[in-house]
């Protein structure tokens, strides 16, 4: 399943929303290139437009100004050809389907033959082989998120987009799934964007961490993460890890946001 990934280009991207008679600027002049196979996290205060950026890359929103491209194509074309994998904080699994049926759903939506061997491999990778016949209500929150990520990866997309996938989980489960996500990402070498409120999560998983200002979201810092891969949990005890976490937290201070549109 090794893939080279596809680059993502945000070219002076801005996004505004009309709310009643008001126009609210969510994102302002974001200029960034995410290289093929790179894992990049966005952090920032609530309301800074993190999820709005992800939704523009996912072809769920269109920029008000500027341009988003994935490779040489607009996100809408990538989505049309099922080249984007997306997982949100709300796992969005269909409650009446088993884990296996939820994971195979993208095949059916794309009118492709179901690849049972690929499903078996991916369920094994996310540790759900023994629960393939379970329904979402029978799973823990962490297991449901694993199933959601497996579903996002099943068509071997060029880009993986993760919007706070572990935000509702307890800290111990969240850290465990961070380690699992790193392993999954390493095997797929897929271009990934993660939206998170957790500085530690961003540092542990990413090649670079992008810090956004309060609304409208602007890039105020891009931090290359200096730790090699694969990363063990011990890296979180490294004094440099704590120093970088403090630096990122300091970059966030002073920004006050409200809920994102």
Secondary structure, 3 states (H helix, E strand, C coil): CCCCCCCEEEEEEEEEEEECCEEEEEEEEEEEEECCCCEEEEECCCCCCHHHHHHHHCCCCCCCEEEEEECCECHHHHHHCCCEEEEECCCCCCCCCEHHHHHHHHHHHCCCCCCHHHHHHHHHHCCCHHHCCCEHHHCCHHHHHHHHHHHHHCCCCCEEEEECCCCCCCHHHHHHHHHHHHHHHHHHCCEEEEECCCHHHHHHHCCEEEEECCCCECEEEEEECCCCCCCCHHHHHCHHHHHHHHHHHHHHCCCCCCCCC
